[in-house]
Amino acid sequence: MVLEEIETSLIMWFSYALIPCLLVDGATVLPAPQNLSVQSTNMKHVLTWSPVIVPEEIVHYSVEYQGEYESLYMSHIWIPSSWCSPTQEPECDITDDITATVPYSLRVRATLGSLTSAWSTLKHPFNRNSTILTPPGMEITKDGFHLVIKLEDLGPQFEFFVAYWKREPGAKEHVKMVRRGGIPVHLETMEPGAAHCVKVRTFVKAIGRHSAFSKTECVKVQGETLPLALALFSFVGFMLILVVVPLSIWKMGRLLQHSCCPVVMLPDTLKITSSPQKLISCRREEVEACVVAGLSSEELLRAWI
Protein backbone atom coordinates (compact mmCIF):
# COMPACT_ATOMS: atom_id res chain seq x y z
CA MET A 1 0.00 0.00 0.00
CA VAL A 2 2.78 2.39 0.90
CA LEU A 3 4.64 1.47 -2.27
CA GLU A 4 1.60 2.33 -4.42
CA GLU A 5 1.31 5.77 -2.83
CA ILE A 6 5.01 6.40 -3.38
CA GLU A 7 4.71 5.32 -7.00
CA THR A 8 1.73 7.63 -7.57
CA SER A 9 3.56 10.55 -6.00
CA LEU A 10 6.59 9.97 -8.19
CA ILE A 11 4.49 9.91 -11.33
CA MET A 12 2.73 13.15 -10.42
CA TRP A 13 6.05 14.81 -9.53
CA PHE A 14 7.56 13.69 -12.80
CA SER A 15 4.58 15.03 -14.78
CA TYR A 16 4.67 18.48 -13.15
CA ALA A 17 8.42 18.65 -13.54
CA LEU A 18 8.27 17.68 -17.18
CA ILE A 19 5.67 20.28 -18.27
CA PRO A 20 7.82 23.36 -17.55
CA CYS A 21 10.70 21.75 -19.35
CA LEU A 22 8.60 21.14 -22.42
CA LEU A 23 7.26 24.72 -22.36
CA VAL A 24 10.76 26.14 -22.08
CA ASP A 25 12.04 24.15 -25.03
CA GLY A 26 9.98 26.10 -27.59
CA ALA A 27 6.84 27.99 -28.45
CA THR A 28 5.37 25.08 -30.41
CA VAL A 29 5.08 23.00 -27.23
CA LEU A 30 2.19 25.15 -25.93
CA PRO A 31 -0.95 23.35 -27.18
CA ALA A 32 -2.88 25.09 -29.93
CA PRO A 33 -6.60 25.81 -29.49
CA GLN A 34 -8.85 23.10 -30.89
CA ASN A 35 -12.44 22.68 -32.16
CA LEU A 36 -12.83 26.05 -33.85
CA SER A 37 -16.37 26.90 -34.95
CA VAL A 38 -18.52 29.94 -35.71
CA GLN A 39 -21.95 30.45 -34.16
CA SER A 40 -23.90 32.96 -36.24
CA THR A 41 -27.46 34.12 -35.48
CA ASN A 42 -29.16 37.24 -36.84
CA MET A 43 -25.88 38.57 -38.28
CA LYS A 44 -24.04 38.23 -34.94
CA HIS A 45 -20.96 36.07 -35.49
CA VAL A 46 -18.99 34.50 -32.64
CA LEU A 47 -15.87 32.35 -33.09
CA THR A 48 -15.40 29.75 -30.33
CA TRP A 49 -12.70 27.17 -29.49
CA SER A 50 -11.67 24.76 -26.77
CA PRO A 51 -9.54 26.51 -24.12
CA VAL A 52 -5.88 25.67 -23.56
CA ILE A 53 -5.51 24.73 -19.88
CA VAL A 54 -2.22 25.29 -18.03
CA PRO A 55 -2.43 24.84 -14.23
CA GLU A 56 -2.27 28.11 -12.27
CA GLU A 57 -1.63 30.12 -15.43
CA ILE A 58 -3.76 32.52 -17.51
CA VAL A 59 -3.60 31.80 -21.22
CA HIS A 60 -4.34 34.54 -23.73
CA TYR A 61 -5.54 34.10 -27.30
CA SER A 62 -5.04 36.01 -30.52
CA VAL A 63 -7.54 35.94 -33.40
CA GLU A 64 -6.80 36.85 -37.03
CA TYR A 65 -8.79 36.68 -40.24
CA GLN A 66 -8.45 36.88 -44.02
CA GLY A 67 -11.07 38.09 -46.43
CA GLU A 68 -11.51 36.74 -49.94
CA TYR A 69 -9.16 39.31 -51.44
CA GLU A 70 -6.36 38.57 -48.95
CA SER A 71 -6.80 34.83 -49.44
CA LEU A 72 -6.49 35.11 -53.23
CA TYR A 73 -3.87 37.82 -53.67
CA MET A 74 -2.09 38.33 -50.32
CA SER A 75 -2.22 35.01 -48.56
CA HIS A 76 0.63 35.97 -46.22
CA ILE A 77 -1.37 38.86 -44.73
CA TRP A 78 -3.66 38.17 -41.77
CA ILE A 79 -5.61 40.93 -40.04
CA PRO A 80 -5.96 40.97 -36.22
CA SER A 81 -9.53 40.95 -34.95
CA SER A 82 -10.85 44.29 -33.72
CA TRP A 83 -11.97 43.06 -30.29
CA CYS A 84 -10.04 39.87 -29.57
CA SER A 85 -6.34 40.45 -29.91
CA PRO A 86 -5.61 39.46 -27.26
CA THR A 87 -8.41 37.99 -25.16
CA GLN A 88 -8.64 35.65 -22.18
CA GLU A 89 -11.99 34.13 -23.16
CA PRO A 90 -12.22 31.10 -25.46
CA GLU A 91 -14.49 33.03 -27.83
CA CYS A 92 -14.42 36.14 -30.01
CA ASP A 93 -17.19 38.35 -31.42
CA ILE A 94 -16.09 38.82 -35.04
CA THR A 95 -19.25 40.62 -36.20
CA ASP A 96 -17.43 43.90 -36.90
CA ASP A 97 -14.68 42.05 -38.79
CA ILE A 98 -17.05 40.32 -41.22
CA THR A 99 -18.06 43.23 -43.44
CA ALA A 100 -18.73 41.49 -46.77
CA THR A 101 -20.65 38.48 -47.98
CA VAL A 102 -17.54 36.50 -48.97
CA PRO A 103 -15.68 33.53 -47.42
CA TYR A 104 -13.48 34.45 -44.43
CA SER A 105 -10.62 32.35 -43.09
CA LEU A 106 -10.12 32.51 -39.31
CA ARG A 107 -7.32 31.34 -37.06
CA VAL A 108 -6.48 31.35 -33.33
CA ARG A 109 -3.35 30.78 -31.27
CA ALA A 110 -2.57 30.72 -27.56
CA THR A 111 0.10 32.73 -25.75
CA LEU A 112 1.54 32.33 -22.27
CA GLY A 113 4.16 34.91 -21.40
CA SER A 114 6.78 34.65 -24.10
CA LEU A 115 5.46 31.31 -25.30
CA THR A 116 3.11 30.92 -28.25
CA SER A 117 1.30 27.97 -29.73
CA ALA A 118 0.85 27.08 -33.35
CA TRP A 119 -2.04 28.62 -35.24
CA SER A 120 -5.29 26.68 -35.43
CA THR A 121 -7.32 27.51 -38.53
CA LEU A 122 -11.08 27.17 -39.01
CA LYS A 123 -11.65 24.04 -41.07
CA HIS A 124 -14.11 25.66 -43.53
CA PRO A 125 -14.14 29.40 -44.35
CA PHE A 126 -17.08 31.27 -42.88
CA ASN A 127 -19.59 33.24 -44.99
CA ARG A 128 -22.11 35.45 -43.26
CA ASN A 129 -24.90 34.39 -45.63
CA SER A 130 -25.05 31.18 -43.58
CA THR A 131 -26.28 33.07 -40.51
CA ILE A 132 -29.45 31.77 -38.91
CA LEU A 133 -32.29 34.31 -39.13
CA THR A 134 -34.98 34.09 -36.45
CA PRO A 135 -38.28 36.01 -36.22
CA PRO A 136 -37.92 39.19 -34.17
CA GLY A 137 -39.56 39.78 -30.84
CA MET A 138 -42.56 42.09 -30.98
CA GLU A 139 -44.78 43.90 -28.51
CA ILE A 140 -48.35 44.72 -29.54
CA THR A 141 -50.23 47.43 -27.65
CA LYS A 142 -53.51 49.34 -27.97
CA ASP A 143 -53.53 53.14 -27.84
CA GLY A 144 -57.25 53.80 -27.70
CA PHE A 145 -58.49 52.38 -30.99
CA HIS A 146 -55.00 52.41 -32.58
CA LEU A 147 -52.98 49.24 -33.11
CA VAL A 148 -49.30 49.87 -32.24
CA ILE A 149 -46.36 47.49 -32.59
CA LYS A 150 -42.80 47.71 -31.24
CA LEU A 151 -40.18 45.40 -32.79
CA GLU A 152 -36.92 44.07 -31.41
CA ASP A 153 -33.93 46.14 -32.53
CA LEU A 154 -31.62 43.71 -34.35
CA GLY A 155 -29.29 46.29 -35.88
CA PRO A 156 -29.09 48.57 -38.93
CA GLN A 157 -28.94 45.73 -41.45
CA PHE A 158 -32.43 44.50 -40.63
CA GLU A 159 -35.75 45.50 -42.14
CA PHE A 160 -39.11 44.15 -41.02
CA PHE A 161 -42.19 43.12 -42.95
CA VAL A 162 -45.26 43.38 -40.73
CA ALA A 163 -48.45 41.62 -41.87
CA TYR A 164 -51.71 42.61 -40.17
CA TRP A 165 -55.39 41.94 -40.79
CA LYS A 166 -58.82 41.88 -39.19
CA ARG A 167 -59.73 38.38 -38.10
CA GLU A 168 -62.82 37.63 -40.14
CA PRO A 169 -63.67 35.49 -43.20
CA GLY A 170 -62.26 36.97 -46.40
CA ALA A 171 -60.30 39.71 -44.64
CA LYS A 172 -57.50 41.31 -46.66
CA GLU A 173 -53.96 41.03 -45.31
CA HIS A 174 -51.96 44.26 -45.28
CA VAL A 175 -48.15 44.42 -45.24
CA LYS A 176 -46.09 47.32 -43.91
CA MET A 177 -42.31 47.63 -44.08
CA VAL A 178 -40.56 48.96 -40.98
CA ARG A 179 -36.95 50.00 -41.51
CA ARG A 180 -35.79 49.88 -37.90
CA GLY A 181 -36.79 48.31 -34.62
CA GLY A 182 -36.99 49.65 -31.10
CA ILE A 183 -39.60 52.35 -31.80
CA PRO A 184 -43.44 52.17 -31.67
CA VAL A 185 -45.13 52.04 -35.09
CA HIS A 186 -48.83 52.68 -35.77
CA LEU A 187 -50.41 50.04 -38.01
CA GLU A 188 -54.12 50.86 -38.27
CA THR A 189 -57.26 52.01 -36.47
CA MET A 190 -59.13 49.05 -35.03
CA GLU A 191 -62.85 48.40 -35.15
CA PRO A 192 -64.47 47.93 -31.74
CA GLY A 193 -65.42 44.35 -31.03
CA ALA A 194 -63.20 42.95 -33.83
CA ALA A 195 -59.93 41.07 -33.35
CA HIS A 196 -56.87 42.31 -35.25
CA CYS A 197 -53.90 40.01 -35.84
CA VAL A 198 -50.20 40.67 -36.53
CA LYS A 199 -47.16 38.64 -37.60
CA VAL A 200 -43.69 39.79 -38.69
CA ARG A 201 -40.51 38.55 -40.33
CA THR A 202 -37.06 40.06 -40.88
CA PHE A 203 -35.20 40.77 -44.11
CA VAL A 204 -31.45 41.34 -44.50
CA LYS A 205 -30.62 43.05 -47.77
CA ALA A 206 -26.87 42.40 -47.46
CA ILE A 207 -27.38 38.64 -47.83
CA GLY A 208 -30.74 38.68 -49.63
CA ARG A 209 -32.49 36.46 -47.09
CA HIS A 210 -35.48 36.69 -44.78
CA SER A 211 -36.57 34.84 -41.67
CA ALA A 212 -39.73 32.86 -41.12
CA PHE A 213 -42.81 34.68 -39.85
CA SER A 214 -43.26 35.03 -36.13
CA LYS A 215 -46.14 33.48 -34.25
CA THR A 216 -49.41 35.31 -34.94
CA GLU A 217 -50.67 37.52 -32.12
CA CYS A 218 -54.17 39.03 -31.97
CA VAL A 219 -55.70 41.84 -29.91
CA LYS A 220 -59.29 42.98 -29.52
CA VAL A 221 -60.95 46.24 -28.51
CA GLN A 222 -64.00 45.75 -26.32
CA GLY A 223 -67.05 48.04 -26.03
CA GLU A 224 -69.18 50.22 -28.27
CA THR A 225 -67.95 52.65 -30.82
CA LEU A 226 -68.62 55.57 -28.48
CA PRO A 227 -69.62 55.40 -24.84
CA LEU A 228 -73.17 56.54 -24.14
CA ALA A 229 -72.07 59.47 -21.99
CA LEU A 230 -69.67 60.71 -24.65
CA ALA A 231 -72.39 60.47 -27.31
CA LEU A 232 -74.82 62.40 -25.08
CA PHE A 233 -72.31 65.14 -24.36
CA SER A 234 -71.52 65.42 -28.05
CA PHE A 235 -75.22 65.82 -28.91
CA VAL A 236 -75.81 68.47 -26.22
CA GLY A 237 -72.70 70.37 -27.32
CA PHE A 238 -73.84 70.32 -30.94
CA MET A 239 -77.28 71.68 -30.03
CA LEU A 240 -75.75 74.43 -27.94
CA ILE A 241 -73.60 75.43 -30.86
CA LEU A 242 -76.67 75.61 -33.14
CA VAL A 243 -78.45 77.93 -30.69
CA VAL A 244 -75.63 80.02 -29.30
CA VAL A 245 -73.80 80.82 -32.53
CA PRO A 246 -76.77 82.41 -34.44
CA LEU A 247 -77.82 84.32 -31.30
CA SER A 248 -74.30 85.66 -30.86
CA ILE A 249 -74.16 86.76 -34.50
CA TRP A 250 -77.50 88.61 -34.18
CA LYS A 251 -76.41 90.30 -30.97
CA MET A 252 -73.11 91.42 -32.48
CA GLY A 253 -74.97 92.85 -35.46
CA ARG A 254 -77.20 94.91 -33.20
CA LEU A 255 -74.24 96.22 -31.25
CA LEU A 256 -72.45 97.23 -34.44
CA GLN A 257 -75.59 98.94 -35.75
CA HIS A 258 -76.02 101.05 -32.60
CA SER A 259 -72.31 101.86 -32.54
CA CYS A 260 -72.04 102.99 -36.16
CA CYS A 261 -75.56 104.46 -36.68
CA PRO A 262 -76.94 105.65 -33.32
CA VAL A 263 -80.59 106.87 -33.03
CA VAL A 264 -80.74 110.66 -32.21
CA MET A 265 -83.85 112.19 -30.59
CA LEU A 266 -84.87 115.55 -32.28
CA PRO A 267 -86.36 118.42 -30.25
CA ASP A 268 -90.04 119.22 -30.75
CA THR A 269 -89.28 122.47 -32.63
CA LEU A 270 -87.52 120.50 -35.36
CA LYS A 271 -90.22 117.93 -35.77
CA ILE A 272 -92.54 118.25 -38.83
CA THR A 273 -96.18 117.81 -37.83
CA SER A 274 -97.88 119.00 -41.10
CA SER A 275 -97.55 117.69 -44.59
CA PRO A 276 -94.74 119.16 -46.69
CA GLN A 277 -97.12 120.63 -49.37
CA LYS A 278 -99.20 122.49 -46.78
CA LEU A 279 -96.12 123.80 -45.10
CA ILE A 280 -94.75 125.08 -48.39
CA SER A 281 -98.07 126.88 -49.24
CA CYS A 282 -98.19 128.58 -45.86
CA ARG A 283 -94.66 129.77 -46.19
CA ARG A 284 -95.35 131.26 -49.65
CA GLU A 285 -98.43 133.28 -48.43
CA GLU A 286 -96.50 134.60 -45.46
CA VAL A 287 -93.67 135.78 -47.71
CA GLU A 288 -96.03 137.54 -50.13
CA ALA A 289 -97.85 139.33 -47.26
CA CYS A 290 -94.56 140.53 -45.88
CA VAL A 291 -93.50 141.86 -49.29
CA VAL A 292 -96.78 143.77 -49.84
CA ALA A 293 -96.68 145.32 -46.40
CA GLY A 294 -93.21 146.66 -46.96
CA LEU A 295 -93.87 148.54 -50.27
CA SER A 296 -94.81 152.30 -50.38
CA SER A 297 -97.60 153.80 -52.53
CA GLU A 298 -95.12 155.02 -55.14
CA GLU A 299 -93.47 151.65 -55.37
CA LEU A 300 -96.89 150.02 -55.70
CA LEU A 301 -97.72 152.45 -58.54
CA ARG A 302 -94.51 151.65 -60.35
CA ALA A 303 -95.07 148.01 -59.83
CA TRP A 304 -98.61 148.33 -61.21
CA ILE A 305 -97.46 150.36 -64.26
Secondary structure, 3 states (H helix, E strand, C coil): CHHHHHHHHHHHHHHHHHHHHHHHHCHHHCCCCEEEEEEEECCEEEEEEECCCCCCCCCEEEEEEECHHHHHHCCCCCEECCCCCCECCCEEECCCCCCCCCCEEEEEEEEECCEECCCEECCCCECHHHCECCCCCEEEEEECCEEEEEECCCCCCEEEEEEEEECCCCCCCEEEEECCCCCEEEEEECCCCCEEEEEEEEEECCCCEECCCCCCEEEECCCCCCCHHHHHHHHHHHHHHHHHHHHHHHHHHHHHHHHHCCCCCCCHHHCCCCCHHHHHHHHHHHHHHHHHHCCCHHHHHHHHC
